[in-house]
Amino acid sequence: MAEYKAKRNPDRCPSHPGAVLDDILPSLGKPKAEIARLLGISRQHLHEILEGKKPVSPNGAARIGKLLGNGPAIWLRLQAAYDAWHAEREVDVSKIPTLEQA
Protein backbone atom coordinates (compact mmCIF):
# COMPACT_ATOMS: atom_id res chain seq x y z
CA MET A 1 0.00 0.00 0.00
CA ALA A 2 1.31 3.45 -0.90
CA GLU A 3 2.16 5.84 1.89
CA TYR A 4 1.52 9.55 1.50
CA LYS A 5 2.98 12.33 3.60
CA ALA A 6 0.94 15.39 4.43
CA LYS A 7 2.16 18.44 2.55
CA ARG A 8 1.55 21.19 5.09
CA ASN A 9 3.68 24.29 5.01
CA PRO A 10 5.81 24.02 8.20
CA ASP A 11 5.85 27.82 8.47
CA ARG A 12 2.06 27.91 8.81
CA CYS A 13 0.80 27.76 12.38
CA PRO A 14 -1.55 24.83 13.03
CA SER A 15 -5.10 25.83 13.87
CA HIS A 16 -5.89 26.37 17.53
CA PRO A 17 -8.44 23.75 18.63
CA GLY A 18 -10.75 26.60 19.59
CA ALA A 19 -10.85 27.75 15.96
CA VAL A 20 -11.76 24.22 14.88
CA LEU A 21 -14.46 24.05 17.55
CA ASP A 22 -15.78 27.44 16.48
CA ASP A 23 -16.18 26.09 12.94
CA ILE A 24 -18.13 23.07 14.23
CA LEU A 25 -20.48 24.83 16.65
CA PRO A 26 -22.89 26.34 14.09
CA SER A 27 -23.72 22.86 12.78
CA LEU A 28 -24.89 21.86 16.27
CA GLY A 29 -27.73 24.37 16.15
CA LYS A 30 -27.30 25.48 19.76
CA PRO A 31 -26.20 28.84 21.15
CA LYS A 32 -22.73 29.07 22.64
CA ALA A 33 -24.21 29.65 26.10
CA GLU A 34 -25.98 26.28 25.84
CA ILE A 35 -22.78 24.59 24.62
CA ALA A 36 -20.89 26.01 27.61
CA ARG A 37 -23.61 24.75 29.96
CA LEU A 38 -23.51 21.28 28.40
CA LEU A 39 -19.71 21.23 28.74
CA GLY A 40 -19.93 22.33 32.36
CA ILE A 41 -17.78 25.42 31.80
CA SER A 42 -18.52 29.14 31.92
CA ARG A 43 -19.47 31.03 28.79
CA GLN A 44 -16.37 33.18 29.31
CA HIS A 45 -14.12 30.12 29.38
CA LEU A 46 -15.72 28.77 26.19
CA HIS A 47 -15.25 32.13 24.44
CA GLU A 48 -11.61 32.29 25.53
CA ILE A 49 -11.03 28.83 24.01
CA LEU A 50 -12.84 29.78 20.80
CA GLU A 51 -10.73 32.95 20.51
CA GLY A 52 -7.49 31.00 21.05
CA LYS A 53 -6.78 32.80 24.32
CA LYS A 54 -6.98 29.62 26.43
CA PRO A 55 -5.72 26.14 25.60
CA VAL A 56 -7.89 23.04 25.52
CA SER A 57 -6.84 21.17 28.66
CA PRO A 58 -7.06 17.37 28.96
CA ASN A 59 -10.18 17.92 31.09
CA GLY A 60 -11.66 20.20 28.43
CA ALA A 61 -10.71 17.75 25.68
CA ALA A 62 -12.59 14.98 27.48
CA ARG A 63 -15.67 17.22 27.77
CA ILE A 64 -15.55 18.38 24.14
CA GLY A 65 -14.85 14.86 22.88
CA LYS A 66 -17.85 13.51 24.79
CA LEU A 67 -20.15 16.29 23.62
CA LEU A 68 -19.17 15.85 19.97
CA GLY A 69 -18.79 12.07 20.12
CA ASN A 70 -15.25 12.01 18.75
CA GLY A 71 -13.28 11.48 21.98
CA PRO A 72 -10.59 13.63 23.59
CA ALA A 73 -7.59 12.49 21.54
CA ILE A 74 -8.26 14.69 18.51
CA TRP A 75 -8.58 17.79 20.71
CA LEU A 76 -5.39 16.96 22.59
CA ARG A 77 -3.49 16.40 19.32
CA LEU A 78 -4.72 19.72 17.94
CA GLN A 79 -3.57 21.52 21.10
CA ALA A 80 -0.22 19.69 21.13
CA ALA A 81 0.48 20.60 17.49
CA TYR A 82 -0.40 24.23 18.18
CA ASP A 83 1.76 24.36 21.32
CA ALA A 84 4.73 22.58 19.70
CA TRP A 85 4.73 24.91 16.69
CA HIS A 86 4.88 27.95 18.98
CA ALA A 87 7.51 26.41 21.28
CA GLU A 88 9.80 25.67 18.31
CA ARG A 89 9.73 29.35 17.42
CA GLU A 90 9.81 30.91 20.88
CA VAL A 91 12.29 28.78 22.84
CA ASP A 92 15.99 29.37 22.19
CA VAL A 93 17.60 25.93 21.99
CA SER A 94 20.71 27.05 20.12
CA LYS A 95 23.01 26.26 23.07
CA ILE A 96 21.55 22.81 23.76
CA PRO A 97 23.49 19.99 22.09
CA THR A 98 21.84 17.02 20.42
CA LEU A 99 23.22 13.83 21.97
CA GLU A 100 23.87 10.63 20.07
CA GLN A 101 23.00 7.27 21.61
CA ALA A 102 26.00 5.21 22.72
N, C-alpha and C positions, 0 to 999 in steps of 0.2 A: 504494500500500500504506500502511495506517495505521501511524503510529509511536507507540509507547507508552513513556512514561518510567516508570522504576522509582519506586515510592512508598515509599522507605525513610525512616524518621525520621532526620534529620540529627544529632539529639542522641544517637542510639544508636550505640555503638561497634561498628564492624565486627568480625566474629569474627576472632580470631587464627587463622592457618593451622594452628597446633597443635591447636586445638579442633576444626577441621574434620577434620584427620587422625585425631584421637582418635575421632571419630564413625565414620570409615571402617574403622579397624583391626579391629573385631570381625568384620566381614563377610569379612575375609581368612582367618580361621580359624587364625591363627598367633600365638604369644605375642609380646609386645613385644620380648623378648630376641632372638627370631629375626628380627623386622623390623629391629631395630638392626643385627644381623649382616649381613643382606641389603643394607642401606643403606651398610654400611661405616662406621658411627658407633658410639660407645659407647652402652650402655643409658642411662647418665646423661644424655648429650646428647639422646637421643630423649625421655626423660622431661621434660627441661627445655623442649624444644620443645612437647610435648603440654600442659604446664602453663602455657604462655605466658610462660615466663621467658627464653627465648632466641628470637631471630628465625629465620625460615627464610632462610638465605643463598642467593645464586644457586647455589652449589655444592650445597647441600642441596636446593634446588628441582629441580635437574637429577636428583639421586638419587631423590627422591620421585616426580617425574614419570615417570622410567623404571620404577620399581618398580610404580607404579599404571597405567602406560600412558597417562597423560593429558598428558605433557609438563610442562616447568617453568613455562610462562607462567602458568598458573592459580595456582600457588603463589606466584609473584612478585607477581602482581596482588593476591592476598589480603594478603600482607605489606605491600605498598605502601599499600593502602587503610587497613590498621590503623595503620601508621606515620604516614600523612598526617593521619588523624583526631586522633591524639594530638598531633602537632606543631601543628596548628591551635589546640589548646587550651592548649598549654604554652609556646609561643614568643610573646613579646610583640613584636608587629609594629606597635604603635600609632604609633611615631615614624618608620616607614618610609613614604615617599610612594609613591603609585602613579603611574607616569609614563605619559604619553600619547605615542603615536608621532607623529613630526613629519610 
